[in-house]
């Protein structure tokens, strides 16, 4: 028998079988006139007392990870409590890791009948299908049969046989999902098909919290859903100009940055092979599966950080950028003004999209910032 070892480097398991490993850290931003800087690691914030009072911050264990919300607002306590309840409700309806969710009901009824779902779940699935189509299946929300086979990140993780993979590959096809807007139903046309929304679920939930805060008049906040980070407004310590966002080093423990960049009203999502993988007979298999082959993507990428204006899109893009590689990923970002990307390769090189070449600052001396693809 093959010797197998499931290794997880982080303290808490990320939620979703193919959850994009969203990780970014808001790094310290020194205020030259005051020794007390705005410092965010995950979402732990301190601000100069003469500029603004410290925000209200709460952390809870949700979505299989540590969720932190930090809000600058007179009604922060109530807003955070409402947001946490929203997260709990969405988690309960979306997860595929517990029976009884709406997505679970859709999967059970695959090949048999359409299932009516709530408006939020319907919207999420529809967005997932749009991104699956945009990226030509390199990101595919019907990857559930494959992720269930490998189950990387769980105690029963294993390398499937080729026969097992061949048997489920025909079930992975986003084009075989039928949506009915009038009835708000979802139908998986083939028996055995499974939705796995882990690749965009945290991003979607981050966006819902972001929208809720904005509706309630919040202009400054940090939303951290286990690595899917949203920075609302700018840092009070920098007079609202921007937050100094630290990009997670993909080969180091969470909280260790490779560089920084100033961002405002943006979300940062990272996909990488550094936290969740399976080792079988000295071969390492990471969790980012290729829906077309059934195996993890094989390339020279260690991690991809995507900076966009919606976290759902960032989730989908980070997986797709990983799948297409550095050259195509940079070309995509450079042709879309609302997308920026940072690639880290296994040979310790860093590539960034054109629009952030002047603002991204590499801080890890072991890495080399490259101007172009060689």
N, C-alpha and C positions, 0 to 999 in steps of 0.2 A: 504493500500500500504506500501511496505517496505521503511523505511527511508534510504536514501543513501547519502554518503558523499565521494566525491573524494578529496583526500588530496595529495598535492605535496609539498615536503619540499625544493626542490631546486628552484632557481630563474628562470631557463630556463628548459623547457620540453625536455627530451631526444628524439631523432629522432627515429622513427620506433615503430610499435605497440608492438613488443616484443624485443625492444632494450635491450641488455645486459647493465646493469648499470655500465659501465666502469668508475672507479674512483680511481685514485692514486695521490699522491702528492709527489713531489720531495722535501725532507726535507733539512734543513740547514746542510751544511757540514763545520765544522769549520776548517779554515786554521790556524795552531798554530803560524805561523810567521806573520800573518796579521790580523787585526781586521775585514777586509772586507771579508766575506765568500761567497762562491758560494751558493746562496739561490734560490730555485725554489719552488714556490707554484702555482700549476697549471703549468705555464711555465714562471714565472717571475724570471729572472736570473740577478745576479750581480757577477762579478768575480774580483779577485785581479788585480789591474791595471798593476802591473809589470809582470803579467803572460800573459794576453791577454786582448784586449779591450772588452768592453761589447758587447754582440751579438745584432744583429738587431732582434727586436721582433714586431710582429703584431698580433692583435686579431680581429676577425670578428665573426659575428653571422651567423653560417652556421650549417646545419644538425640539426637544432632545438636547438642548444646549443652554448656556447662560444668556439670558436676554436682559439688556440694560437700556433704560430710557432715562435721558437727562434733559430737563426742560427748563427754560427761562421764561416764566410766566407767572402772574399773580395767582392763578388758579392751577398751578402745576400738579399739586397732589391729586386733585379730582381728575384732571386730564390723564395723568399717568395711570390711575386706577381703571379708568374707562378703556384706555388703550390696552392694558394688560388683559382685561376681560374680552376685548375684541380678539386679541391674539389667541386666547384659550379657545374661544368659540370657533375661529377659523381652523385652528389645529385639529379640533375634534371632527370637523366636517371634511377636512382635506386629507388627513394622513392615510397612508396605506399600511402603516405598521400596527394598526389596531383594528379589530373588527367593528363593524357598525357605522363606519364613516360613510358619507355620501359617495366618495370615490370607491370605497370597498363594495358598495351596493352596485355601482356601475360595472365593476370588474366581475362580480358574481353573475351578473345577468348577461355577460358577453355572449354573443351568438344567439341569444334567446329573445330579448326584448329591450326597448329603450327604457331609460330610468329618468324620472323627473328629479332635478336637483335644484338647490337654492340659487339665487341670482349670482352670488359671489362665486360659488363653485363653477357655475356655468360660464361666467366671465373668465375665470382662470383657465378652464379647459380650452375655451375658444382662443385665448391669448397663446396658450401652449401650442395649439395647432397652427396658428399664424406664424409663430417663430419656427416651428418644425418645418413649415413650408418654405419660409424665407431662407433658411440655412440648409435646405435640400436634404433633410433627414439626418444631418450630422448631430443635431439635437432632435430628439424624438420622444414625445411624452408617452408613447406606447412601449417604451423599453422595459416595462415591468416584468415580462417573462424572463428577460435576460438578467436583470438585477436580482430577481428572486433566485435564479439558479446560482449565481456567484455569491450573493449575500455578503459581500465584502463589508467589513465593519461590525459584523455580528459573530456571535460565538460559533455558529454553524457554517461559517464561510468555507467554501471549497472551490477547487477548480473543476468545472464540469467536464464531462467527457465530450468529445467531438459530436457523438451521436446525440447527446442531450442538447447541445447548442444548435445543431442542425434541425432538431425537432421544433425548437421555439422561434428560430429566425423568421419563418413566414408569418409569425404572429406580431412581429414588430413592424408596423406600417401605419403612420399617422393618417394616411389617406383612407384607411378603413374605419375611421371614426365618423359617425353621422350625427350632426347637430341639428336640432329642430328649434328654431328661435320662437316660434309661436307657442309650442308646448313646453319649451325650456327643458327638453330631454336630451340625453346622450345615449348613443347606441354604439357599442363595439361590435362590428359585424361578424367577427370570427370568434368562435368558442375558444377560450383559453387566452384571449387577449387581456392585457392588463395596463391600465394607466399607472404611471409613476410620475407624480408631479413634484417629486423632491427636487428636481433640477431648477424649478422656478417658484416653488411654494413660499420659501422664505422671502424671496424678492417681492412677490405679490403682497405678502403680509406687511412687509416693510413699507411698501407703497401705500397700503391702506392706512397704516398708522400715520405716515407722512401727510396724506390727504386729510385725515381727521384732525391732526394738529393744526394744519394750515387753515382749515375751516373754522377752528376755534380761536383763531387769532395768534397762534404761536408763530413767532418769526425766527426764534433761535432755539435749536435743540440738537441732540445727537441720539439717533436711533441705532442700536446695535443688536441685531438678531443673530447672535452667534457668529459674527463675522460679516454679515450683510450690513454694511454701515451706511447710514444716511447722515449728511451734515446739512442741517437747515440753517440758512443764514450764514453769518460769518462769526468768527471768534470775538467775543466782547473785549478780550485783551488786545485785539488788533483793530479796535473800533469798528467791528463788524465787517472788515475787509474780506477775510477768508479764514478758514481753518488750515493749519499746517498738517496735512494728512501724511502719515507714515505708511508706506507700503510694506506689507509683511514679507520678510525674507522666507522663501519657500523651503529652505533646508534647516531653519532654526525654529526654536520653540515660539509659540504664539506670543506676540508682543515685541519680537525682535524685528526691526525694520531694515530694509536694504536702501531706502531712500525716502525723500519727502517731496510733497508737491502741495501748493496752495490751492484749495478748492472751496467753493461756496455753492450751496443748494445743489449738491451732487450726491451720487451714491457710488460706492466703491465695492466691487465684488471680485474676489479672486478664486480662480480654479487651479488646483495643483494636485500633485501626486504625493505630497509630503506627509499627509496625515492619515490616510486610510488606504491600506493595501493588504494583500495576502501573499504569503511566501510559501511556495511549494517546490521542494527539491532545489533549493537555492535560486529559484526563479521568482522575481517579484512581479506581482500583478496589481496595478493600481485600480482605483474604483471607477475611472472614467471610461465607460465601455463604448465601443464602436457599434452602433445599431446595425451596421451592415455586415460585420464579420462575427460579432458576438464576443470578441476579445477586447481587452483594453487597447486604447490607441497607442501606437508605437511611434515615438518621435523623440526629438532632443529637448523637449520643453519640460522645465521643472515647475513653472507656475506662470499664470496669466492674470494680470489685474486689469479690469475694465472699469473705466470711469464714464458714467453716463448720467442722464437726467431721470431715469426710472429704474428701480432696482429689479423689477421683473425682467426687463430687457437686459440688464447687466448679468443676471443669472444665466439666461439663455446664451448671451453673447460669449460669456467666459468659457462655457463648454465648447461652443462652436469655434472660437478662436483657438482653443487648445487643439481641436480636431484638424483644422486646416493648416496649422503651422505658422511660423513667424512671418514668412514672406507674404502669404495671402492675408494673414491677419492684419498686418501693417497696411497693406493695400486697402483693405476694407475700412479700417479706421481713418486712414488719410482721405478717403473718398466720402466719408460721412462726418460732417462738421460737429455733430453732437456725440461722437464716440472718440474716446482716447484709450490707448492700451499700452501696457508695460509687459514685455515678455522677459522671463529669466530662463536661460537654457542650462542644460546639465554641464556644459563646459564653462560655466561661470560668466556668461556674457548677458548683458542687458540691452534690450532694444525698446525704444519708445516711439510712439506716433509723432508726426511732425509738429503738431500744434502744442505739444508740451516739452519739446526739446530744450526750450529756454527756461522753463520753470521747474522741471524735474531735477532734483539734486540727489545724486548717488552718494550714500553715506557709508556703504560697506566697501572697504578697501580691497576685499578679496574678489570683488566682482569688477568687470570691465564694461563701461558704457560704450556701446558701438554706435557710430553715426549712421551706418547703413548695413544692409545684408551683404555678406561677402560672397 
